[in-house]
């Protein structure tokens, strides 16, 4: 089974596969004999296998490669500047995502399953460097959770930092924010039970004058719209869209604010604020009951008491030396 665990832990004979899942080699249009360079450690890996045999990182999940710390776009290992936003490409793995993790490589990890009221239900003591979570596969399994993918997420020590990585799951892996987060293009937020996508639009250029000097009609807006928030349905299609402009803060809530979701019982009356900071936007939890979560893209740092949502299971991370 392709699970990304170190080989010295031992494996059981007989490869298994998930029913209805295409082989990765066939999906990528490659043969078993072809190889590629791991974007993380540079080692050679089989293009038909999902994990690097040298560092154990997943090669095939969306967004698993290096990405720009400013906008989140994929970048090559030899790239100096991001082709999307022009930012210098430096530390593309952990920079710019959430509050820094805790450097305690090899420390004991306990994952605590919480119920809807935040009460601990079950504890999972983990002594190894990595832990996988899934519905059918993984070190920790929740076979009754229909929102959980067969192999969903991985929590591991990477370069002395504890991180979580989504393993190409259908519903994503969510980390609850512990501090204001500067939004990057493509970020997905979980506010209440609403999945909200942030997109940068860029500054609109001036319209060239018409040949006959006729002025154009149009809706009056407070200022230039340079970003947007889009409410996503369960199939990924867009429903409502809220435009963002410089100098304008936006409140999201169930009863009060600029964007109201009266039908969402998981959302607080005043839940979150998207704050304008010049040309950037920062999301801040407005002391809501359930918090604001960010979908993992690549490695996302964790720290003591971080909360991670996989499927409909909420896990709290506890670290000890």
C-alpha positions as CSV (number, residue, x, y, z in Angstrom):
1,X,0.0,0.0,0.0
2,X,1.3,3.5,-0.9
3,X,1.1,5.3,2.4
4,X,4.3,7.3,2.6
5,X,5.5,5.7,5.8
6,X,9.2,5.0,6.4
7,X,10.2,1.6,5.1
8,X,11.8,0.6,8.4
9,X,8.4,0.4,10.1
10,X,7.6,-2.7,8.1
11,X,4.7,-3.3,5.7
12,X,2.4,-6.2,5.2
13,X,2.5,-8.0,1.9
14,X,-0.1,-7.5,-0.8
15,X,-0.8,-4.1,-2.3
16,X,-4.3,-2.8,-1.9
17,X,-6.2,-0.1,-3.8
18,X,-9.4,1.9,-3.3
19,X,-12.3,0.7,-5.4
20,X,-13.1,3.0,-8.3
21,X,-9.8,4.9,-8.0
22,X,-7.6,5.1,-11.1
23,X,-4.0,4.1,-10.7
24,X,-1.8,7.1,-10.4
25,X,0.4,6.1,-13.3
26,X,-2.7,5.9,-15.6
27,X,-4.0,9.2,-14.3
28,X,-0.8,10.9,-15.1
29,X,-0.3,9.2,-18.4
30,X,3.0,7.6,-17.5
31,X,4.3,4.2,-17.3
32,X,5.6,2.4,-14.2
33,X,9.2,2.7,-15.4
34,X,9.3,6.5,-15.6
35,X,10.7,8.6,-12.8
36,X,10.6,12.2,-11.7
37,X,12.5,14.5,-9.3
38,X,10.9,15.0,-5.9
39,X,10.2,18.8,-5.5
40,X,11.0,18.6,-1.8
41,X,14.2,16.6,-1.4
42,X,15.3,16.3,-5.1
43,X,15.5,12.5,-4.9
44,X,14.4,10.3,-7.8
45,X,10.9,8.9,-7.4
46,X,8.6,6.7,-9.5
47,X,6.0,8.7,-11.4
48,X,3.5,5.9,-10.9
49,X,3.8,6.1,-7.1
50,X,2.2,8.8,-4.9
51,X,5.0,9.2,-2.3
52,X,8.7,10.0,-2.5
53,X,10.7,7.0,-1.2
54,X,13.4,9.3,0.2
55,X,11.4,11.9,2.2
56,X,7.9,10.3,2.3
57,X,6.1,13.4,1.0
58,X,3.1,13.0,-1.3
59,X,3.9,13.8,-4.9
60,X,0.4,13.5,-6.5
61,X,-2.0,15.5,-4.3
62,X,-3.2,18.9,-5.7
63,X,-0.9,21.7,-4.4
64,X,1.6,19.3,-3.0
65,X,4.6,20.9,-4.7
66,X,6.4,24.1,-3.8
67,X,4.2,27.2,-3.9
68,X,4.6,31.0,-3.7
69,X,4.5,32.3,-0.2
70,X,2.6,35.4,-1.3
71,X,-0.1,34.2,-3.7
72,X,0.0,30.4,-3.3
73,X,0.7,29.7,-7.0
74,X,2.8,26.6,-7.9
75,X,6.5,27.4,-8.6
76,X,9.3,25.3,-10.0
77,X,12.3,24.2,-7.8
78,X,14.7,26.4,-9.9
79,X,12.4,29.4,-10.1
80,X,13.6,32.7,-8.7
81,X,10.4,34.7,-9.0
82,X,6.7,33.8,-9.0
83,X,5.2,34.0,-12.5
84,X,1.8,35.0,-11.0
85,X,2.7,37.9,-8.6
86,X,6.4,38.4,-9.1
87,X,7.4,37.7,-5.5
88,X,10.9,36.3,-4.9
89,X,10.7,32.6,-4.4
90,X,12.4,31.7,-1.1
91,X,11.0,29.4,1.5
92,X,7.9,28.2,-0.4
93,X,6.8,25.5,2.0
94,X,5.8,27.1,5.3
95,X,5.9,30.8,4.8
96,X,2.9,33.0,4.8
97,X,0.3,30.4,5.8
98,X,-0.7,30.4,9.5
99,X,1.0,31.2,12.8
100,X,4.4,29.4,13.1
101,X,4.4,25.9,14.5
102,X,6.4,24.7,17.4
103,X,9.9,23.3,16.8
104,X,9.9,20.1,18.9
105,X,11.0,17.5,16.4
106,X,10.3,14.0,17.7
107,X,8.1,15.2,20.5
108,X,5.1,13.1,21.5
109,X,1.8,14.0,19.7
110,X,-1.7,13.4,21.1
111,X,-4.7,14.0,18.8
112,X,-7.8,14.6,20.9
113,X,-11.2,14.0,19.2
114,X,-13.7,16.7,20.2
115,X,-17.5,16.6,20.1
116,X,-19.8,19.5,19.0
117,X,-19.4,21.1,22.4
118,X,-15.6,20.9,22.4
119,X,-15.6,18.0,25.0
120,X,-12.8,15.4,24.5
121,X,-14.3,12.1,23.3
122,X,-11.2,10.0,22.4
123,X,-7.4,10.4,22.6
124,X,-4.9,9.0,20.1
125,X,-1.3,8.9,21.5
126,X,1.2,9.1,18.6
127,X,4.9,8.4,19.3
128,X,6.2,8.4,15.7
129,X,7.2,11.3,13.4
130,X,4.1,11.0,11.2
131,X,0.4,10.1,11.5
132,X,-2.1,9.5,8.6
133,X,-5.8,9.8,9.0
134,X,-8.5,8.4,6.7
135,X,-11.8,6.6,6.4
136,X,-10.4,3.3,5.1
137,X,-6.6,3.7,5.4
138,X,-4.2,5.4,7.8
139,X,-3.0,5.1,11.3
140,X,-6.2,6.7,12.6
141,X,-9.5,5.7,10.9
142,X,-13.0,6.8,11.2
143,X,-14.9,4.3,9.0
144,X,-18.3,5.9,9.7
145,X,-17.4,9.4,8.5
146,X,-18.8,9.7,5.0
147,X,-17.1,13.2,4.6
148,X,-13.7,11.6,5.1
149,X,-11.7,10.4,2.1
150,X,-10.2,6.8,2.2
151,X,-6.8,8.4,3.0
152,X,-7.4,12.0,4.0
153,X,-4.5,13.8,5.7
154,X,-1.1,13.5,7.2
155,X,0.4,15.1,10.4
156,X,4.2,14.9,10.5
157,X,7.4,16.6,11.7
158,X,9.0,18.4,8.8
159,X,12.2,20.3,9.4
160,X,11.6,20.6,13.1
161,X,8.1,21.9,12.6
162,X,4.8,20.0,13.1
163,X,2.7,20.3,10.0
164,X,-0.5,19.0,8.5
165,X,-0.9,18.1,4.8
166,X,-4.0,17.3,2.9
167,X,-3.6,14.1,0.8
168,X,-5.8,15.1,-2.1
169,X,-9.0,14.5,-0.2
170,X,-12.4,15.5,-1.6
171,X,-13.4,17.9,1.2
172,X,-10.0,19.2,2.2
173,X,-8.2,19.5,5.6
174,X,-9.0,22.6,7.6
175,X,-6.8,24.3,10.3
176,X,-8.6,26.8,12.6
177,X,-6.9,30.2,12.7
178,X,-5.4,31.3,16.0
179,X,-4.4,34.8,14.7
180,X,-5.4,37.2,11.9
181,X,-4.5,35.7,8.5
182,X,-3.5,37.6,5.4
183,X,-5.5,36.2,2.6
184,X,-3.7,34.7,-0.5
185,X,-5.3,34.2,-3.9
186,X,-7.2,30.9,-3.8
187,X,-7.5,30.6,-0.1
188,X,-10.6,28.7,1.1
189,X,-12.2,29.7,4.4
190,X,-14.7,27.8,6.5
191,X,-17.0,30.3,8.3
192,X,-19.8,28.5,10.1
193,X,-20.7,25.8,7.6
194,X,-20.0,28.1,4.6
195,X,-17.0,27.4,2.3
196,X,-15.8,30.8,1.1
197,X,-13.1,31.3,-1.6
198,X,-10.9,34.4,-1.8
199,X,-9.7,35.6,-5.2
200,X,-7.6,38.5,-6.2
201,X,-8.9,40.5,-9.2
202,X,-6.1,43.0,-9.6
203,X,-6.6,46.7,-10.2
204,X,-8.8,47.5,-13.2
205,X,-7.1,49.6,-15.8
206,X,-8.6,52.9,-17.2
207,X,-11.1,52.6,-20.0
208,X,-9.8,54.2,-23.2
209,X,-12.0,57.1,-24.4
210,X,-14.6,56.3,-27.0
211,X,-14.2,57.7,-30.4
212,X,-17.5,59.6,-30.2
213,X,-16.9,60.9,-26.6
214,X,-20.0,59.2,-25.3
215,X,-19.7,58.4,-21.6
216,X,-20.4,54.9,-20.4
217,X,-23.2,54.0,-17.9
218,X,-22.6,51.8,-15.0
219,X,-23.3,51.1,-11.3
220,X,-21.8,53.4,-8.8
221,X,-19.3,51.6,-6.6
222,X,-17.4,52.9,-3.5
223,X,-14.0,52.2,-5.2
224,X,-12.2,49.8,-7.4
225,X,-13.0,46.1,-6.6
226,X,-9.7,44.3,-6.4
227,X,-10.7,41.0,-4.7
228,X,-13.8,38.9,-4.1
229,X,-15.3,36.4,-1.7
230,X,-17.4,33.6,-3.3
231,X,-19.8,31.3,-1.4
232,X,-19.3,27.7,-2.8
233,X,-21.9,25.0,-3.1
234,X,-21.0,21.4,-2.2
235,X,-20.3,20.7,-5.9
236,X,-17.8,23.6,-6.0
237,X,-20.0,25.9,-8.1
238,X,-20.4,29.6,-7.1
239,X,-23.5,31.0,-5.4
240,X,-23.2,34.5,-3.9
241,X,-20.2,36.8,-4.5
242,X,-19.1,39.7,-2.3
243,X,-16.7,42.2,-3.9
244,X,-13.8,43.6,-1.8
245,X,-12.3,47.1,-2.3
246,X,-9.5,49.0,-0.6
247,X,-10.5,50.9,2.6
248,X,-13.6,48.8,3.2
249,X,-13.9,46.2,6.0
250,X,-16.5,43.5,5.6
251,X,-18.4,41.8,8.5
252,X,-19.7,38.2,7.9
253,X,-22.3,36.8,10.3
254,X,-25.6,35.1,10.8
255,X,-27.6,38.2,12.0
256,X,-25.3,41.2,11.6
257,X,-22.8,42.4,9.0
258,X,-22.3,43.1,5.3
259,X,-22.8,39.5,4.3
260,X,-25.5,37.7,6.3
261,X,-26.3,33.9,6.3
262,X,-29.5,33.7,8.4
263,X,-30.0,30.0,7.6
264,X,-26.6,28.8,9.0
265,X,-26.9,27.7,12.6
266,X,-23.2,27.0,12.8
267,X,-22.4,30.7,12.3
268,X,-22.3,33.3,15.1
269,X,-24.4,36.5,14.9
270,X,-21.1,38.4,14.1
271,X,-18.6,35.7,13.0
272,X,-15.7,37.2,11.1
273,X,-14.2,40.4,9.7
274,X,-12.4,40.7,6.4
275,X,-10.2,43.7,7.0
276,X,-8.7,45.9,4.3
277,X,-5.1,46.7,4.7
278,X,-4.1,48.8,1.7
279,X,-4.2,46.3,-1.2
280,X,-4.3,43.3,1.1
281,X,-7.1,41.7,3.0
282,X,-6.9,40.0,6.4
283,X,-9.5,37.7,7.9
284,X,-10.1,38.0,11.7
285,X,-12.3,35.8,13.9
286,X,-14.8,38.1,15.6
287,X,-14.9,36.0,18.8
288,X,-17.2,33.5,17.2
289,X,-18.2,30.3,18.8
290,X,-16.9,27.9,16.1
291,X,-14.0,29.9,14.8
292,X,-12.7,30.4,11.3
293,X,-10.7,27.7,9.5
294,X,-8.3,27.7,6.5
295,X,-8.0,24.9,4.0
296,X,-4.5,23.4,4.0
297,X,-2.5,24.0,0.9
298,X,0.9,22.2,1.1
299,X,2.4,22.0,4.6
300,X,0.5,24.0,7.2
301,X,2.2,24.5,10.6
302,X,0.6,23.3,13.8
303,X,1.2,24.1,17.4
304,X,0.0,23.0,20.8
305,X,-3.8,23.2,21.0
306,X,-4.2,23.7,17.2
307,X,-7.5,22.4,15.9
308,X,-7.8,20.4,12.7
309,X,-11.0,19.4,10.9
310,X,-11.0,16.3,8.7
311,X,-14.3,15.2,7.4
312,X,-16.7,15.9,10.2
313,X,-14.1,15.1,12.9
314,X,-12.5,17.9,14.9
315,X,-9.1,17.0,16.4
316,X,-7.1,19.1,18.9
317,X,-3.3,18.7,18.8
318,X,-1.5,18.3,22.1
319,X,2.3,18.3,22.2
320,X,4.6,17.1,24.9
321,X,8.4,16.8,25.1
